[in-house]
Amino acid sequence: ICGSKHNPPGASCASAGGPESVETCPGFFQALWGEQKVWMEQKISKSQATWQIAVTHFPCGEDGAGQAWYKKLHTQYGLD
């Protein structure tokens, strides 16, 4: 989605709260992913549920760090 191949020159998603340009797109989503990881850890650490299940857009483990973050969710917070 982020890239000149799929977007016209000067493309922007800023009006919808997204990145301002194709060039800022990867950094925008990197920052968003960081925010979402913090949010997830805050929520799962307070969960009293018997089962803790996360539904993701990509397969769990696609964190770019050898599944380190998902393993942390499992070992530290009990994600099933």
Backbone as CSV, one residue per row, in Angstrom:
resi,resn,N_x,N_y,N_z,CA_x,CA_y,CA_z,C_x,C_y,C_z
1,ILE,0.835,-1.178,0.000,0.000,0.000,0.000,0.883,1.247,0.000
2,CYS,1.905,1.266,0.842,2.809,2.412,0.898,3.813,2.291,-0.245
3,GLY,3.766,3.196,-1.151,4.734,3.182,-2.237,4.200,3.887,-3.465
4,SER,5.117,4.350,-4.278,4.724,5.090,-5.477,4.093,4.189,-6.533
5,LYS,4.316,2.891,-6.449,3.722,1.959,-7.413,2.194,1.973,-7.323
6,HIS,1.654,2.152,-6.125,0.213,2.072,-5.906,-0.450,3.420,-5.650
7,ASN,0.316,4.493,-5.706,-0.216,5.814,-5.383,0.245,6.857,-6.395
8,PRO,-0.595,7.835,-6.709,-0.185,8.901,-7.621,0.793,9.855,-6.933
9,PRO,1.542,10.618,-7.697,2.442,11.611,-7.095,1.671,12.551,-6.163
10,GLY,2.256,12.836,-5.005,1.627,13.730,-4.042,0.525,13.102,-3.215
11,ALA,0.376,11.792,-3.294,-0.682,11.110,-2.547,-0.520,11.334,-1.046
12,SER,-1.649,11.465,-0.362,-1.655,11.681,1.074,-2.877,11.015,1.693
13,CYS,-2.682,10.469,2.869,-3.789,9.898,3.642,-4.041,10.727,4.898
14,ALA,-3.445,11.908,4.963,-3.524,12.751,6.159,-4.954,13.158,6.504
15,SER,-5.789,13.374,5.507,-7.163,13.803,5.789,-7.962,12.733,6.536
16,ALA,-7.498,11.483,6.467,-8.161,10.384,7.177,-7.375,9.957,8.413
17,GLY,-6.393,10.782,8.813,-5.594,10.472,9.989,-4.395,9.591,9.711
18,GLY,-4.105,9.389,8.447,-2.985,8.535,8.063,-1.734,9.316,7.742
19,PRO,-0.776,8.678,7.091,0.483,9.332,6.766,0.297,10.467,5.758
20,GLU,1.184,11.451,5.858,1.090,12.624,4.994,1.589,12.376,3.576
21,SER,2.432,11.368,3.404,2.993,11.106,2.075,3.435,9.653,1.972
22,VAL,3.756,9.261,0.757,4.276,7.912,0.518,5.589,7.730,1.282
23,GLU,6.377,8.774,1.361,7.678,8.698,2.035,7.532,8.513,3.550
24,THR,6.491,9.098,4.141,6.316,8.985,5.589,5.484,7.762,5.990
25,CYS,4.959,7.054,5.020,4.080,5.911,5.277,4.741,4.815,6.124
26,PRO,5.913,4.307,5.779,6.507,3.239,6.600,6.731,3.663,8.056
27,GLY,7.225,4.874,8.270,7.445,5.358,9.627,6.145,5.519,10.395
28,PHE,5.100,5.951,9.696,3.782,6.100,10.316,3.302,4.764,10.874
29,PHE,3.396,3.718,10.062,2.919,2.410,10.511,3.847,1.786,11.544
30,GLN,5.127,2.075,11.486,6.067,1.596,12.508,5.702,2.194,13.867
31,ALA,5.424,3.497,13.895,5.036,4.167,15.142,3.692,3.641,15.647
32,LEU,2.755,3.427,14.740,1.446,2.900,15.113,1.575,1.514,15.733
33,TRP,2.419,0.675,15.152,2.654,-0.674,15.675,3.230,-0.590,17.089
34,GLY,4.148,0.335,17.328,4.709,0.514,18.659,3.648,0.907,19.669
35,GLU,2.761,1.818,19.286,1.667,2.242,20.169,0.722,1.083,20.462
36,GLN,0.433,0.293,19.456,-0.498,-0.818,19.629,0.078,-1.910,20.520
37,LYS,1.386,-2.120,20.454,2.018,-3.112,21.323,1.907,-2.693,22.786
38,VAL,2.135,-1.413,23.068,1.996,-0.903,24.436,0.556,-1.081,24.910
39,TRP,-0.406,-0.703,24.062,-1.823,-0.848,24.401,-2.167,-2.303,24.710
40,MET,-1.696,-3.218,23.862,-1.991,-4.643,24.044,-1.442,-5.156,25.367
41,GLU,-0.222,-4.803,25.684,0.368,-5.262,26.937,-0.377,-4.697,28.144
42,GLN,-0.810,-3.454,28.063,-1.583,-2.868,29.158,-2.900,-3.616,29.355
43,LYS,-3.569,-3.911,28.272,-4.867,-4.595,28.362,-4.725,-6.043,28.822
44,ILE,-3.786,-6.761,28.241,-3.666,-8.187,28.567,-3.127,-8.384,29.988
45,SER,-2.346,-7.434,30.479,-1.819,-7.565,31.839,-2.922,-7.433,32.891
46,LYS,-4.025,-6.801,32.541,-5.143,-6.613,33.465,-6.255,-7.641,33.271
47,SER,-6.119,-8.480,32.266,-7.179,-9.434,31.945,-7.309,-10.520,33.011
48,GLN,-8.545,-10.838,33.348,-8.850,-11.915,34.277,-9.480,-13.108,33.538
49,ALA,-9.462,-13.062,32.223,-10.108,-14.088,31.406,-9.393,-15.431,31.527
50,THR,-10.159,-16.504,31.432,-9.595,-17.845,31.434,-8.756,-18.058,30.177
51,TRP,-9.275,-17.622,29.052,-8.576,-17.719,27.774,-8.225,-16.312,27.310
52,GLN,-7.007,-16.144,26.824,-6.585,-14.869,26.254,-6.143,-15.133,24.820
53,ILE,-6.908,-14.617,23.897,-6.684,-14.885,22.485,-6.549,-13.560,21.743
54,ALA,-5.565,-13.461,20.886,-5.373,-12.261,20.064,-5.665,-12.608,18.611
55,VAL,-6.439,-11.785,17.963,-6.726,-11.943,16.543,-5.909,-10.878,15.812
56,THR,-5.118,-11.315,14.866,-4.228,-10.397,14.163,-4.486,-10.403,12.659
57,HIS,-4.047,-9.350,12.013,-4.164,-9.250,10.561,-3.165,-10.202,9.900
58,PHE,-1.967,-10.252,10.447,-0.923,-11.150,9.953,-0.754,-12.291,10.945
59,PRO,-0.175,-13.413,10.530,0.054,-14.504,11.482,0.898,-14.032,12.667
60,CYS,0.572,-14.493,13.865,1.384,-14.153,15.027,2.827,-14.565,14.745
61,GLY,3.719,-13.713,15.091,5.126,-13.989,14.843,5.710,-13.066,13.807
62,GLU,4.870,-12.347,13.109,5.349,-11.415,12.097,5.743,-10.087,12.748
63,ASP,6.551,-10.183,13.806,6.955,-8.975,14.512,8.348,-8.506,14.103
64,GLY,8.978,-9.232,13.200,10.297,-8.850,12.728,11.409,-9.128,13.728
65,ALA,11.080,-9.807,14.804,12.078,-10.080,15.843,12.042,-11.548,16.259
66,GLY,11.806,-12.423,15.298,11.782,-13.851,15.605,10.697,-14.249,16.588
67,GLN,9.567,-13.595,16.492,8.401,-13.860,17.341,8.624,-13.456,18.790
68,ALA,9.617,-12.648,19.069,9.954,-12.283,20.453,8.787,-11.629,21.187
69,TRP,8.092,-10.708,20.538,7.009,-10.014,21.232,5.839,-10.954,21.518
70,TYR,5.491,-11.798,20.565,4.390,-12.740,20.795,4.767,-13.772,21.853
71,LYS,6.022,-14.191,21.870,6.476,-15.111,22.915,6.386,-14.441,24.284
72,LYS,6.715,-13.152,24.347,6.605,-12.411,25.598,5.153,-12.372,26.064
73,LEU,4.222,-12.133,25.142,2.804,-12.118,25.505,2.373,-13.455,26.090
74,HIS,2.924,-14.524,25.550,2.583,-15.860,26.044,3.213,-16.120,27.411
75,THR,4.505,-15.901,27.533,5.189,-16.248,28.775,4.898,-15.281,29.920
76,GLN,4.811,-13.998,29.612,4.627,-13.010,30.669,3.176,-12.778,31.042
77,TYR,2.273,-12.863,30.034,0.877,-12.523,30.276,-0.097,-13.676,30.075
78,GLY,0.387,-14.812,29.603,-0.472,-15.984,29.458,-1.305,-16.026,28.189
79,LEU,-0.888,-15.297,27.159,-1.623,-15.372,25.885,-1.620,-16.817,25.407
80,ASP,-2.818,-17.335,25.076,-2.939,-18.745,24.678,-2.566,-18.997,23.256
